[in-house]
Structure formats: C-alpha cells, structure tokens
Amino acid sequence: MKTATISELKQELALRPPARVQELCLRLAKFKKENKELLTYLLFEAQDEQGYIGSVKQEMDELYRDVNTSNVYFAKKTIRKILRVANKHIRYMGSPQAEVELLIHFCRQLKATGLPLHKSTVLTNLFQNQVKKINKTLDSLHEDLQYDYRKDMKGLVA
C-alpha cells in the first residue's frame, strides 16, 4: 500500500464532513500513544505555550533527579531518555523559540548534574550536538530573541 502525501490527505479531509473527521482523529489517537499525546497538546495545551514549556521543564527536572550520578553508563541512558522526552515535546510544539528554550534548559541541567562531561566522549558529544542545534535554531529567530538566548548560552558554553 502506498502512503498518501500530506497534501493528498489534506484534500481528502476537506471533502469529509466534520463528524467523519472527528471519527478519524479519534481512531488515529487509539493506535499510538504519541498520536494521543499530540492530540492532547493540540486541543488542551497549545493555547498556553509558556505554561506548556514550564510543565515540560518541570518533567525534565524530575527526570534529572533520577539520574544515577555514581555510574556514568546509567547516567547516559537516563540523559538520553530526557533528551528523547524533550525532543518529543519540541516536535509537538513546532516552535523554534520553544526548541531553543527547552534545549538550553536541557544543557543547563546536564551541566548541573555534576557529571564529568569531559571524561565521557558520549556525554561530551551529546552536549556539543545540542549546543550546535541551539545555535542553528537561533539563527532562524528574531534578532531580539537571538540576543536574549545567546546571552543565556554564554553561561553554558563558557
């Protein structure tokens, strides 16, 4: 079976009555947890983006509290999990500003764990890749926001 393109799906959904579109959305939400989470975000959380960012940061903080700092192997696994959670929420929001804010928070918390980043190649690369991602996304933001976020970044990279 060939999967339809987004524009084909959009055209087909435009032809369907609203009740049928609602049925399709609910059926789609039943299949994957991620679909249900995205639908929940779009329906209930999208109006208050700053509040949602705050709740994601809080979730990340809770996950950082569970990092096993005595063993670098287990710490890396937990940190990757935190990054997956952050990236999932970044995808839901689709906002470059939210992406920068969450990734800066991720990096700041990673440094605050006290793990020896310089001794672990994996952690060093993970941190540097996130900093690169932040800088790339920053370039697409408005100049005023770039200035504010670059000021925040000075503490991370220094």
C-alpha positions in Angstrom: 0.0 0.0 0.0 1.3 3.4 -1.0 1.1 6.1 1.7 -0.6 9.3 0.7 1.2 12.6 0.8 0.2 15.3 3.3 -1.4 17.4 0.5 -3.5 14.4 -0.6 -4.6 13.8 3.0 -5.5 17.5 3.4 -7.6 17.5 0.3 -9.4 14.3 1.2 -10.1 15.5 4.8 -11.5 18.8 3.3 -14.1 16.7 1.5 -15.2 14.8 4.6 -18.0 16.1 6.9 -16.8 17.3 10.3 -18.3 14.3 12.2 -16.3 11.9 10.0 -13.1 13.9 10.5 -13.7 13.7 14.3 -14.1 9.9 14.0 -10.9 9.6 12.0 -9.0 11.6 14.6 -10.2 9.5 17.5 -9.4 6.3 15.6 -5.9 7.6 14.9 -5.4 8.5 18.6 -6.3 4.9 19.6 -3.4 3.4 17.7 -0.3 5.1 19.2 0.3 6.8 22.5 2.3 9.6 20.6 -0.8 10.4 18.5 -2.9 10.7 21.6 -0.3 12.9 23.3 -0.1 15.2 20.2 -3.9 15.5 20.0 -3.9 16.3 23.7 -1.3 19.0 23.2 -3.2 20.5 20.2 -6.6 20.5 21.9 -5.7 21.5 25.5 -2.2 22.9 25.8 -1.4 24.8 22.5 -3.1 28.0 23.7 -0.7 28.4 26.6 2.7 27.7 25.1 4.7 29.2 28.0 2.7 27.1 30.5 3.4 24.0 28.5 7.1 24.8 28.3 7.1 25.2 32.0 5.5 21.8 32.6 7.9 20.2 30.2 10.8 21.8 32.1 9.4 20.5 35.3 9.1 17.0 33.9 12.7 17.2 32.7 13.8 18.4 36.2 12.1 15.4 37.8 13.8 13.0 35.3 17.2 14.7 36.1 16.6 14.0 39.8 16.6 10.3 38.9 20.0 10.4 37.1 22.4 7.9 38.7 25.5 10.0 39.0 27.5 7.3 40.6 27.6 5.3 37.3 28.2 7.1 34.1 26.7 4.3 32.0 23.4 4.5 33.7 23.6 8.3 33.7 24.0 8.3 29.9 20.9 6.1 29.5 18.8 8.4 31.7 20.1 11.6 30.0 19.3 10.1 26.5 15.8 9.4 27.8 15.4 13.0 29.0 16.6 14.2 25.6 14.0 12.0 23.8 11.2 13.5 26.0 12.4 17.0 25.3 12.6 16.3 21.5 9.1 14.8 21.5 7.6 17.9 23.1 9.6 20.1 20.7 8.1 18.2 17.8 4.6 18.7 19.2 5.0 22.5 19.6 6.8 23.1 16.3 8.1 26.4 17.6 11.8 27.3 17.2 11.6 29.5 20.3 10.3 26.6 22.4 13.0 24.4 20.9 15.8 26.8 22.0 14.3 27.3 25.4 13.9 23.6 26.1 17.3 22.6 24.8 19.0 25.4 26.8 17.3 24.1 29.9 18.4 20.5 29.0 22.0 21.6 28.6 21.9 23.7 31.8 20.5 20.8 33.8 23.1 18.4 32.3 25.9 20.6 33.4 24.3 20.9 36.9 24.3 17.2 37.4 28.0 17.3 38.2 28.8 14.5 35.8 32.3 14.8 34.3 31.3 15.6 30.8 34.9 15.9 29.6 35.7 12.3 30.7 32.8 10.8 28.7 33.0 11.1 24.9 29.3 10.2 24.6 28.2 12.9 27.0 30.6 15.5 25.5 29.2 14.8 22.0 25.6 14.8 23.2 26.2 18.2 24.9 28.0 19.7 21.9 25.4 18.4 19.4 22.6 20.1 21.5 24.6 23.4 21.6 25.0 23.2 17.8 21.3 22.5 17.4 20.5 25.5 19.6 22.8 27.8 17.6 21.3 26.6 14.3 17.8 27.2 15.5 18.8 30.6 17.0 19.7 31.8 13.5 16.1 31.5 12.4 14.7 33.6 15.3 14.2 37.3 15.5 17.2 39.4 16.4 15.9 40.5 19.8 15.2 36.9 20.8 18.6 35.8 19.4 20.3 38.3 21.7 18.4 37.1 24.8 19.1 33.5 24.1 22.7 34.0 23.2 23.1 35.8 26.5 21.7 32.7 28.2 24.0 30.5 26.2 27.2 32.3 27.5 26.9 30.5 30.8 26.6 27.1 29.1 29.5 27.2 26.7 31.9 29.1 28.9 
